[in-house]
Amino acid sequence: MTAKYSIVAFFCEDIRTENNGKEIMIGILPDNLRVSTIPGMMGKICMYVRCHFDPTFELKSLSISLKTPTDEILSESKVEEEVIEKGYAEAGTTNNLIVGIISRMTLAPFIIKTTGRYVATANVNGESIVCGAINFLEQSSANES
């Protein structure tokens, strides 16, 4: 692995866990989503964040947040130290080339106060990295051009 880490966020309608532990993302949302009215609402929106770290990278802290176009923090979650330690331990015992850490976030109901880009950010050891975004557009703007 050449980069020290790679983090990506997916937005979807639901995340479900099967009996065998596998996870299913239902209704993966596009980068640009048109909504009928602003302000608007979705029953819920989920964010699935997959983090990969080089096993030699010293991960001290990791948190994930979702912000509105006006920089309001809608949700923020700190990945617990035990989860980080478990990821590194599993990578070591399986001789894996990456340390995998998954974070999930569910916002229900999800209020869309304004059009624009809602940004998912990972904070790695104090460094902020954009890992995903969803851009909400008002339906009428599709007919204007």
C-alpha positions as CSV (number, residue, x, y, z in Angstrom):
1,M,0.0,0.0,0.0
2,T,1.6,3.3,-1.1
3,A,-0.8,5.7,0.5
4,K,-1.0,5.7,4.3
5,Y,-4.8,5.6,4.2
6,S,-7.9,5.6,2.0
7,I,-11.3,6.6,3.2
8,V,-14.6,6.6,1.2
9,A,-18.2,7.3,2.2
10,F,-21.3,5.9,0.5
11,F,-24.8,7.3,1.1
12,C,-27.7,5.0,1.0
13,E,-31.3,4.5,2.1
14,D,-30.5,1.7,4.6
15,I,-27.7,-0.6,5.9
16,R,-28.7,-4.1,7.0
17,T,-26.7,-6.8,8.7
18,E,-27.3,-10.4,7.6
19,N,-27.2,-13.3,10.1
20,N,-23.8,-14.2,8.8
21,G,-22.4,-10.7,9.6
22,K,-22.3,-9.5,6.0
23,E,-23.7,-6.0,5.5
24,I,-26.0,-4.8,2.7
25,M,-26.4,-1.3,1.5
26,I,-29.9,-0.7,0.2
27,G,-30.6,2.1,-2.3
28,I,-27.2,3.6,-2.9
29,L,-27.7,7.2,-3.6
30,P,-26.2,9.2,-6.5
31,D,-23.8,12.1,-6.1
32,N,-26.5,14.5,-7.2
33,L,-30.0,13.9,-5.9
34,R,-33.0,16.0,-6.9
35,V,-35.7,16.6,-4.3
36,S,-39.2,18.0,-5.0
37,T,-39.1,20.8,-2.4
38,I,-36.6,22.6,-0.2
39,P,-36.8,22.5,2.7
40,G,-37.5,18.8,2.3
41,M,-37.2,15.5,4.2
42,M,-36.2,11.9,3.6
43,G,-37.4,9.2,6.0
44,K,-33.7,8.4,6.7
45,I,-30.3,8.5,5.1
46,C,-27.4,6.3,6.0
47,M,-23.7,6.8,5.5
48,Y,-21.3,3.8,5.3
49,V,-17.7,4.8,5.6
50,R,-14.9,2.3,4.7
51,C,-11.4,3.2,6.1
52,H,-8.2,1.4,5.0
53,F,-4.9,2.1,6.7
54,D,-1.4,1.0,6.1
55,P,-0.5,-1.3,9.0
56,T,2.6,0.8,9.6
57,F,0.6,4.0,9.9
58,E,0.1,5.1,13.6
59,L,-3.6,5.9,13.9
60,K,-4.2,7.8,17.1
61,S,-7.7,9.1,16.5
62,L,-10.5,8.8,13.9
63,S,-13.9,10.5,13.7
64,I,-16.5,10.9,11.0
65,S,-18.8,13.8,10.5
66,L,-21.5,15.0,8.1
67,K,-21.9,18.7,7.5
68,T,-24.5,20.8,5.6
69,P,-23.7,23.3,2.9
70,T,-23.7,26.0,5.7
71,D,-21.1,23.9,7.7
72,E,-23.6,22.9,10.4
73,I,-22.6,19.5,11.8
74,L,-25.5,17.1,11.4
75,S,-23.8,14.2,13.0
76,E,-20.3,13.3,14.3
77,S,-19.0,10.0,15.6
78,K,-15.7,9.1,17.2
79,V,-14.4,5.7,16.4
80,E,-13.5,4.1,19.7
81,E,-9.9,3.2,20.5
82,E,-11.0,-0.5,21.0
83,V,-12.3,-0.6,17.4
84,I,-9.0,0.8,16.1
85,E,-7.0,-1.6,18.2
86,K,-9.1,-4.6,17.0
87,G,-8.6,-3.5,13.3
88,Y,-4.8,-3.4,13.7
89,A,-4.8,-6.7,15.7
90,E,-6.8,-8.5,13.0
91,A,-4.6,-7.2,10.2
92,G,-1.6,-8.4,12.1
93,T,-2.8,-11.9,12.8
94,T,-4.1,-12.4,9.3
95,N,-1.0,-10.8,7.7
96,N,-3.3,-8.4,5.8
97,L,-1.9,-5.5,3.8
98,I,-4.5,-3.1,5.1
99,V,-6.2,-2.3,8.4
100,G,-10.0,-2.1,7.8
101,I,-12.3,0.0,9.9
102,I,-16.0,0.6,9.1
103,S,-18.2,3.4,10.5
104,R,-21.9,3.6,9.9
105,M,-24.2,6.6,10.5
106,T,-28.0,6.8,10.3
107,L,-30.0,10.1,10.4
108,A,-33.7,9.7,10.7
109,P,-35.6,11.7,9.7
110,F,-33.2,13.5,7.4
111,I,-34.1,17.1,7.0
112,I,-32.8,18.8,3.9
113,K,-32.8,22.5,4.9
114,T,-31.1,23.9,1.8
115,T,-29.8,22.8,-1.6
116,G,-26.1,22.1,-1.9
117,R,-23.4,19.7,-1.0
118,Y,-23.6,17.8,2.3
119,V,-20.0,16.7,3.0
120,A,-18.7,13.6,4.9
121,T,-15.4,14.2,6.5
122,A,-13.0,11.9,8.3
123,N,-10.7,13.4,10.9
124,V,-7.5,11.3,11.0
125,N,-5.1,12.3,13.8
126,G,-6.3,15.8,13.6
127,E,-6.2,16.1,9.8
128,S,-9.6,16.6,8.1
129,I,-10.2,14.6,4.8
130,V,-13.3,14.8,2.6
131,C,-14.4,11.2,2.1
132,G,-17.8,11.7,0.4
133,A,-20.5,14.2,-0.5
134,I,-24.1,14.2,-1.7
135,N,-25.4,17.3,-3.6
136,F,-29.1,18.0,-3.1
137,L,-30.8,19.9,-6.0
138,E,-34.3,21.2,-6.2
139,Q,-36.4,19.3,-8.8
140,S,-37.3,22.6,-10.6
141,S,-33.7,23.3,-11.5
142,A,-33.7,20.3,-13.8
143,N,-36.2,22.1,-16.1
144,E,-34.4,25.5,-16.2
145,S,-31.6,24.8,-18.6
